[in-house]
Amino acid sequence: MSHSSGRDWTVHPPFLYPDYKSTVYRAPSKPLIPLKHRLGELSGPVYGEEVVRLHDNDLTKNAAVNGEPLGQRIIVAGRVTDELGRPIPLTLIEIWQANAAGRYLHKTDQHPAPLDPNFFGGGRCLTDEEGYYKFYTIKPGAYPWGNHANAWRPNHIHFSLFGRNISNRLVTQMYFPGDPLLDFDPVFKSVPEAARHLLISRFNMDFTEEAFALGYEFNIVLRATPFE
């Protein structure tokens, strides 16, 4: 994805944030060059209903082998709109996350926490005609990372989604309210302070399913929600 000089730095984090050490190596060292979008990128359809299968949005079922995954069941739901509040229908949302113990199902994750044979950690869905989406999953655990001494990532879920065309892609993270690790996390703190609330979900009792799962609301505004 190309980045233009019109990026809103009051919302989005800088490319280089030294406390988040990997940005030191991957931040651009030269001015970015905007690329013109081709007609197909601007007008062509992105995804259709055929890309989403049964249970793709239910991470408690889409990898179950011999039981349910361990951890607290949650529902993450919300609405995707543009900056004018207009819904963005039929856009693909993908999520990925650690399991309840704070472990990803990935060969590079060597955190000595248990894997869950019934939890893959990934899912996807399409927004409906009014821009709404819904996932069933397990609340992810915190985990250590090597950014600095005694560094722990807060509980979070990664989101990737496309807007009205393939050139409008957002990759971001959703956090949970009241997490004490937010004050110590340079990924979260790289976002300008006034915009950090956009990355924190809101507990919503109306989204909760009785005796089954707690509900969290996370609304996404394309071109306003901070990029990862």
TORVO-204004 format. One record per residue (C-alpha): x, y, z; residue number from 1. Coordinates in nm, 3 decimals. Example, Ala and Ser with C-alpha at 12.3 -4.5 7.8 and 13.67 -1.06 7.14 Angstrom:
2
[pt [1.230, -0.450, 0.780], 1]
[pt [1.367, -0.106, 0.714], 2]
//
This chain:
228
[pt [0.000, 0.000, 0.000], 1]
[pt [0.138, 0.342, -0.088], 2]
[pt [0.141, 0.623, 0.167], 3]
[pt [0.069, 0.980, 0.065], 4]
[pt [0.192, 1.303, 0.219], 5]
[pt [-0.167, 1.363, 0.328], 6]
[pt [-0.146, 1.110, 0.613], 7]
[pt [-0.305, 1.246, 0.930], 8]
[pt [-0.025, 1.241, 1.186], 9]
[pt [-0.265, 1.342, 1.465], 10]
[pt [-0.416, 0.995, 1.436], 11]
[pt [-0.155, 0.762, 1.288], 12]
[pt [0.173, 0.667, 1.455], 13]
[pt [0.502, 0.786, 1.307], 14]
[pt [0.696, 0.549, 1.086], 15]
[pt [0.987, 0.574, 1.329], 16]
[pt [0.917, 0.540, 1.701], 17]
[pt [1.246, 0.444, 1.873], 18]
[pt [1.082, 0.289, 2.180], 19]
[pt [0.924, 0.037, 1.940], 20]
[pt [1.254, -0.107, 1.826], 21]
[pt [1.154, -0.280, 1.504], 22]
[pt [1.052, 0.058, 1.356], 23]
[pt [1.419, 0.160, 1.373], 24]
[pt [1.493, -0.108, 1.112], 25]
[pt [1.183, -0.088, 0.894], 26]
[pt [1.098, 0.284, 0.889], 27]
[pt [1.159, 0.450, 0.549], 28]
[pt [1.491, 0.630, 0.528], 29]
[pt [1.397, 0.827, 0.216], 30]
[pt [1.085, 1.025, 0.120], 31]
[pt [0.798, 0.803, 0.011], 32]
[pt [0.688, 0.806, -0.350], 33]
[pt [0.310, 0.813, -0.401], 34]
[pt [0.192, 0.565, -0.665], 35]
[pt [-0.107, 0.630, -0.887], 36]
[pt [-0.382, 0.372, -0.845], 37]
[pt [-0.486, 0.182, -1.151], 38]
[pt [-0.847, 0.171, -1.259], 39]
[pt [-0.886, -0.191, -1.146], 40]
[pt [-0.769, -0.103, -0.797], 41]
[pt [-1.016, 0.181, -0.766], 42]
[pt [-1.324, 0.032, -0.928], 43]
[pt [-1.294, -0.345, -0.920], 44]
[pt [-1.472, -0.560, -0.661], 45]
[pt [-1.261, -0.681, -0.372], 46]
[pt [-1.422, -0.992, -0.226], 47]
[pt [-1.746, -1.181, -0.247], 48]
[pt [-1.942, -1.408, -0.018], 49]
[pt [-1.780, -1.717, -0.168], 50]
[pt [-1.453, -1.647, 0.018], 51]
[pt [-1.613, -1.698, 0.361], 52]
[pt [-1.705, -2.045, 0.482], 53]
[pt [-1.920, -2.171, 0.768], 54]
[pt [-1.760, -2.099, 1.107], 55]
[pt [-1.487, -1.879, 0.957], 56]
[pt [-1.600, -1.607, 1.198], 57]
[pt [-1.614, -1.845, 1.496], 58]
[pt [-1.266, -1.911, 1.629], 59]
[pt [-1.413, -2.138, 1.898], 60]
[pt [-1.522, -2.382, 1.624], 61]
[pt [-1.314, -2.331, 1.310], 62]
[pt [-1.022, -2.539, 1.442], 63]
[pt [-1.183, -2.761, 1.704], 64]
[pt [-1.050, -3.117, 1.687], 65]
[pt [-1.155, -3.291, 2.005], 66]
[pt [-1.325, -3.023, 2.213], 67]
[pt [-1.353, -2.650, 2.265], 68]
[pt [-1.058, -2.414, 2.304], 69]
[pt [-0.957, -2.313, 2.655], 70]
[pt [-1.015, -1.962, 2.782], 71]
[pt [-1.285, -1.703, 2.825], 72]
[pt [-1.526, -1.694, 2.530], 73]
[pt [-1.587, -1.346, 2.394], 74]
[pt [-1.779, -1.182, 2.112], 75]
[pt [-1.613, -0.901, 1.918], 76]
[pt [-1.854, -0.706, 1.702], 77]
[pt [-1.900, -0.361, 1.557], 78]
[pt [-1.944, -0.157, 1.244], 79]
[pt [-1.714, -0.048, 0.964], 80]
[pt [-1.777, 0.299, 0.819], 81]
[pt [-1.595, 0.570, 0.629], 82]
[pt [-1.515, 0.910, 0.778], 83]
[pt [-1.860, 1.040, 0.683], 84]
[pt [-2.032, 0.763, 0.879], 85]
[pt [-2.142, 0.571, 0.571], 86]
[pt [-2.140, 0.192, 0.614], 87]
[pt [-1.890, -0.013, 0.415], 88]
[pt [-2.075, -0.333, 0.322], 89]
[pt [-1.934, -0.669, 0.212], 90]
[pt [-1.577, -0.588, 0.304], 91]
[pt [-1.352, -0.869, 0.420], 92]
[pt [-1.226, -0.858, 0.779], 93]
[pt [-0.957, -1.097, 0.892], 94]
[pt [-0.836, -1.135, 1.252], 95]
[pt [-0.549, -1.324, 1.414], 96]
[pt [-0.448, -1.353, 1.776], 97]
[pt [-0.268, -1.547, 2.048], 98]
[pt [-0.452, -1.813, 2.244], 99]
[pt [-0.562, -1.775, 2.606], 100]
[pt [-0.210, -1.856, 2.727], 101]
[pt [-0.053, -1.589, 2.508], 102]
[pt [0.085, -1.823, 2.240], 103]
[pt [0.051, -1.800, 1.861], 104]
[pt [0.028, -2.109, 1.646], 105]
[pt [0.339, -2.014, 1.453], 106]
[pt [0.682, -2.174, 1.436], 107]
[pt [0.858, -1.847, 1.521], 108]
[pt [0.666, -1.811, 1.848], 109]
[pt [0.884, -1.977, 2.109], 110]
[pt [0.706, -1.838, 2.416], 111]
[pt [0.703, -2.129, 2.666], 112]
[pt [0.326, -2.129, 2.702], 113]
[pt [0.101, -2.418, 2.594], 114]
[pt [-0.051, -2.443, 2.249], 115]
[pt [-0.422, -2.520, 2.228], 116]
[pt [-0.500, -2.804, 1.984], 117]
[pt [-0.853, -2.668, 1.942], 118]
[pt [-0.756, -2.310, 1.862], 119]
[pt [-0.608, -2.189, 1.534], 120]
[pt [-0.614, -1.819, 1.619], 121]
[pt [-0.744, -1.685, 1.287], 122]
[pt [-1.082, -1.603, 1.135], 123]
[pt [-1.262, -1.390, 0.880], 124]
[pt [-1.602, -1.254, 0.787], 125]
[pt [-1.773, -1.008, 0.557], 126]
[pt [-1.955, -0.701, 0.683], 127]
[pt [-2.328, -0.701, 0.613], 128]
[pt [-2.516, -0.442, 0.408], 129]
[pt [-2.503, -0.195, 0.700], 130]
[pt [-2.134, -0.252, 0.767], 131]
[pt [-2.174, -0.472, 1.076], 132]
[pt [-1.949, -0.767, 1.159], 133]
[pt [-1.925, -1.027, 1.439], 134]
[pt [-1.665, -1.275, 1.565], 135]
[pt [-1.674, -1.543, 1.833], 136]
[pt [-1.335, -1.610, 1.987], 137]
[pt [-1.130, -1.654, 2.305], 138]
[pt [-0.983, -1.359, 2.495], 139]
[pt [-0.612, -1.362, 2.404], 140]
[pt [-0.346, -1.376, 2.672], 141]
[pt [-0.058, -1.134, 2.721], 142]
[pt [0.287, -1.252, 2.621], 143]
[pt [0.651, -1.145, 2.658], 144]
[pt [0.841, -0.999, 2.366], 145]
[pt [1.200, -0.889, 2.320], 146]
[pt [1.154, -0.518, 2.265], 147]
[pt [1.294, -0.416, 2.605], 148]
[pt [1.351, -0.555, 2.954], 149]
[pt [1.044, -0.725, 3.103], 150]
[pt [0.835, -0.635, 2.796], 151]
[pt [0.482, -0.774, 2.772], 152]
[pt [0.228, -0.715, 2.497], 153]
[pt [-0.121, -0.628, 2.622], 154]
[pt [-0.413, -0.854, 2.529], 155]
[pt [-0.489, -0.768, 2.167], 156]
[pt [-0.642, -0.890, 1.843], 157]
[pt [-0.497, -0.804, 1.500], 158]
[pt [-0.738, -0.681, 1.232], 159]
[pt [-0.695, -0.656, 0.856], 160]
[pt [-0.969, -0.520, 0.634], 161]
[pt [-1.032, -0.365, 0.296], 162]
[pt [-1.253, -0.070, 0.214], 163]
[pt [-1.447, -0.006, -0.104], 164]
[pt [-1.152, -0.119, -0.316], 165]
[pt [-0.829, -0.313, -0.272], 166]
[pt [-0.622, 0.006, -0.234], 167]
[pt [-0.798, 0.089, 0.095], 168]
[pt [-0.649, -0.161, 0.336], 169]
[pt [-0.617, -0.115, 0.710], 170]
[pt [-0.407, -0.332, 0.942], 171]
[pt [-0.451, -0.245, 1.307], 172]
[pt [-0.487, -0.387, 1.658], 173]
[pt [-0.777, -0.395, 1.903], 174]
[pt [-0.709, -0.371, 2.276], 175]
[pt [-0.927, -0.432, 2.581], 176]
[pt [-1.048, -0.173, 2.831], 177]
[pt [-0.867, -0.143, 3.163], 178]
[pt [-0.557, -0.340, 3.056], 179]
[pt [-0.271, -0.224, 3.285], 180]
[pt [-0.011, -0.319, 3.022], 181]
[pt [-0.126, -0.043, 2.787], 182]
[pt [0.074, 0.212, 2.986], 183]
[pt [0.393, 0.015, 2.918], 184]
[pt [0.343, -0.088, 2.555], 185]
[pt [0.537, 0.113, 2.293], 186]
[pt [0.324, -0.022, 2.007], 187]
[pt [0.012, 0.127, 2.164], 188]
[pt [0.191, 0.440, 2.285], 189]
[pt [0.333, 0.513, 1.940], 190]
[pt [-0.019, 0.623, 1.845], 191]
[pt [-0.082, 0.992, 1.927], 192]
[pt [-0.245, 1.016, 2.270], 193]
[pt [-0.563, 1.180, 2.143], 194]
[pt [-0.629, 0.885, 1.909], 195]
[pt [-0.545, 0.591, 2.137], 196]
[pt [-0.906, 0.544, 2.246], 197]
[pt [-0.987, 0.443, 1.888], 198]
[pt [-0.791, 0.122, 1.943], 199]
[pt [-0.959, 0.019, 2.269], 200]
[pt [-1.277, -0.187, 2.248], 201]
[pt [-1.574, -0.114, 2.471], 202]
[pt [-1.743, -0.374, 2.690], 203]
[pt [-2.103, -0.394, 2.570], 204]
[pt [-2.356, -0.590, 2.776], 205]
[pt [-2.595, -0.588, 2.481], 206]
[pt [-2.342, -0.792, 2.282], 207]
[pt [-2.299, -1.044, 2.562], 208]
[pt [-2.472, -1.382, 2.525], 209]
[pt [-2.609, -1.506, 2.856], 210]
[pt [-2.409, -1.787, 3.018], 211]
[pt [-2.190, -1.813, 2.707], 212]
[pt [-1.969, -1.515, 2.611], 213]
[pt [-1.887, -1.157, 2.706], 214]
[pt [-1.931, -0.892, 2.438], 215]
[pt [-1.690, -0.622, 2.319], 216]
[pt [-1.770, -0.350, 2.068], 217]
[pt [-1.502, -0.233, 1.826], 218]
[pt [-1.609, 0.009, 1.555], 219]
[pt [-1.371, 0.083, 1.270], 220]
[pt [-1.356, 0.402, 1.065], 221]
[pt [-1.147, 0.353, 0.754], 222]
[pt [-0.893, 0.635, 0.709], 223]
[pt [-0.936, 0.733, 1.076], 224]
[pt [-0.857, 0.425, 1.284], 225]
[pt [-0.479, 0.426, 1.344], 226]
[pt [-0.268, 0.192, 1.134], 227]
[pt [-0.057, -0.073, 1.302], 228]
//
